């Protein structure tokens, strides 16, 4: 009898890995989807159990050695509060989007490819979960490749709806591979210096080096890693792959990616900057926080301005995602508890909000056939529940009180004041004004224009789409009112990170 | 006993309304405000309800602040009157939004800490924005966006101030820095305004945030921009809550701040100048809100207990008569579809109820004796006199005369009498009439039996244990009647002049023929020019700016900043970023 409890950390990865591969044999019809729901649902249950186990044990982390090899030889999976939280987000959103995907995928992807679609889909989630759970630097790279390659494939599957999905996927493939090889180079240099791949071990070895701050190799490793990670998390101006990819990917894929992919990129940045290099090196010896802050601030302003100019609702949301990544990066670059907590909370808040909004647009694509702002005209009357979700999500992006967005903004502004960065607080608040303008463009189309052409025949989205949409949007509202769980978890995780534990 | 903020009855009930639908939701719309009113009065005296928030904070949801009772009472009454007026309309969203708006205003009055106050303050902005949108016209949509932008800008400024102050307090070792008592800047907080750091700018940011909501010029153009674009019933709601909640918060946090005297006087004058230039009947009334709120802000600036009582009482009275006037104007708009003074006239033939209610509202806003305006406004000007604030007293008195001219006479005269426009609409539906009659009754009842209102004013010991205030002294009554009769006489004597040119310029005409031409040339015209200029900048420019920013045309996307990167240049950029990190790393 397999002891589930003891093997939880590895099951979170192994179960969907095997489940994903088996999906290719599920044939046609409803089965691939049902199988995917079962696999992602079980995985989600496992992450919940993992979180509960961690909280009950009271220990700072759960360590799991693969194949019982000692950590410094083999691979160690290590779950602390931070990655348990991210795991929950990724697995949770993965599960809800899978629930949602059935009709959307049936419409957008030819039926003979459904088994492959769901196989790749589950493998993408596996990769993201794996990056999050592992405590081994090289393992991060391996799983990063799994998630990246599958995501390229998922985006390319949008080609039946719009051929531009192919170029978008190719573009992401090229840029993403550059990013991944930068990360690989960074990890390689680090291994050269420290002789280990285990994150904690790396950290300890680095700390033991007397000339750490002047060490050229460490510096080069750092530069490669930061640039590679910036690419992966789509930090402005290295976001060039993201807007097209999100716009032309199949609807369900956009929702999954927007909610999870860049967030896991941010999580990697946490692990490398705080965990391996440590706050002292990343933010004091290297003034990288200044560069990151500058890029984040530029990103908040310019990508919001770009979002305002979009005529397609999906690319509007995609640019808005780049801006939101700006908030997240700005938060952790402050390297103080409130800022980092704001960053972690926003990972969650933005995941549910943006995931819900992309799903709502997916419902529009399903009913109307496109997501141009023109297609949204007058849908407030035709699809009231879907559009209400979209509008509420939009309020969350602005950071209206009583939505989750406000909670993150509150922590971020607090963090900015803690650090004495008035300018950043101004940028954050100005960013929410810009968000008001682009959200307004959605609301104007939805509620103040008359339906025309194909949107005139639209009807309310089917229940199987509405329920997942409202689960996510409902969560974004719930955690805007009662932010105790998210806030406290984020605060504890932030203190853990700043304490330097990998 | 009531263990939750009474305003939540309205907020949550509003969410229920669309679900119930049909007749049920209409009945609910009348019951919810009454239940809220009852709940307000059932909150026990020492009530103190708290809730943990975001881990390390504690929100105080219910607490009696000195002016809470008077404001919460009138807000609930207003919600009832507004709902009655809106009873026959069938816009699904408007009334629930108005209830969220009214309910959060009530929650603001019960807030015991700055964060609770701010949360409901922002919720008000959301509710009211939806009310503006519910005007359901292109113009309403556009001005709704401007309305939202102004309010969220104000909210952002206020939030920045709050956070800065919280940090200053925390640095000072204070355990619960959110409590309202640390935010009561009053006269002391503005002493010695050396700018030493984050904390010192906080009061200014908070004050500016509140003044934006109070429609103080130069931040005030949103009010006259947005209110007349809402629906007939929407405007009635809008007139009551936003500015008066600002008055409440100012009273709580900034009582006795001298700068508010001048801000208030400026508002009083601004409102009159614009109301006289205006032709849209509801916009006239919107400008007169600014004017009336100016009286209250001035009273708060004076800051003695009597002045504060006066400001609170005036807010109470003002909500009733301004709602009454807007209901009257709304009924006319509802029945005729016309909103310009020059298109209306002679409606007294067929709309007697609307006319009489409009006149009672007009008398009340002019503070005619035996109306609600009289028993409240004189408290403020009396406090100005008692404190030897000559300028304030003089401007307030002049502004009272001005109010009578534009709201007291101009509105009813041009709408109901004047030339005969040939329109013969009947009085509006029963519920609109009932709402008007109810508020007209309150206007007069308060003018005669003012004791119940005085009994709930915030500072009961203002007069040192004696009777709080006696409005009906011979000198008060005589001087007010003199003022009113003289300006009334001036209006009617000049009617022949007015009748010849019934256009918008008639007001200019009247102005320089009556007053010494020099007054116009040297005092008023510069004011108008400057105000016109700020208005242009704030309204028109912001329109243009918004349009330019939201344009999605080809020209804009050709801007290099927004152009799609080619893969090659993306690679160059990536390499460049790597270079930046390396250089910075080697350099430090």
Interface residues (C-beta under 8 A of the other chain):
Chain A: X171 X174 X175 X178 X182 X216 X219 X220 X222 X223 X224 X226 X227 X230 X231 X237 X238 X240 X244 X285 X286 X287 X288 X291 X302 X305 X306 X308 X309 X310 X311 X395 X398 X400 X401 X402 X407 X410 X413 X414 X417 X418 X420 X422 X425 X426 X429 X432 X433 X436 X437 X440 X441 X444 X447 X448 X483 X484 X487 X488 X491
Chain B: X52 X53 X54 X55 X56 X118 X119 X122 X123 X126 X133 X138 X141 X145 X148 X149 X152 X153 X156 X159 X160 X163 X164 X167 X198 X546 X549 X550 X551 X552 X556 X557 X561 X562 X564 X565 X567 X570 X571 X573 X574 X577 X578 X580 X581 X582 X584 X585 X586 X588
